[in-house]
């Protein structure tokens, strides 16, 4: 198995933001709004987890109650959209 190491912290955070609040939905792409609203929270709350993307994601999920209102709103909105699309795909 090949392991890749991400050396740029901002890239690691951008990738991690894709999974924030969506741990059960790895296929969902993050939005630029999520990146904009959550990068500061990820740096503040989970910088010790850089560059491990899965650990950053898990950290943000664990600390959801501590994220800024804007980041939390984006996390919840994107998770709800994913769940809606997933339900629609199952119904088809």
Buried (B, 14 or more C-beta within 10 A) or exposed (E): EEEEEBEEBEEBBBBBBBBBBBEEBEEBEBBEBBBEBBBBBBBEBBEEBBBBBEBBBBBBBEBBEEBBEBBBEBBEBBBEEBEEEBEEEEEE
